[in-house]
Amino acid sequence: MQADGPRACRFGRRWYLNNESWHPSVPPFGEMKCILCWCVSGETHCQRQECPPAACASPARRDNPCCAKCRAPDAPPDPREKVHDARAEAWSH
């Protein structure tokens, strides 16, 4: 028996319609804003946001938590940067 239309995708405990996109939720970290998933005919595809390389020694993630940018020389370090790095590391393993 063949389906009448494009199939939905199951990701975790949720179902997504064909061509629907979402940011996956990964326990215990929550929603991964730097990853985008989408459903194509019953198959889930996910991709991390691509970022241009930062041209400095210690980039910051202040404006965009997914991509590092060079901060002003007089700007103090942002304590949130370590949290984002830990989330990215956990997802990649």
Summary of the structure (lengths in Angstrom):
residues: 93
radius of gyration: 17.4
end to end distance: 38.7
largest distance: 65.8
contacts: 197
relative contact order: 0.16
helix: 14%
strand: 28%
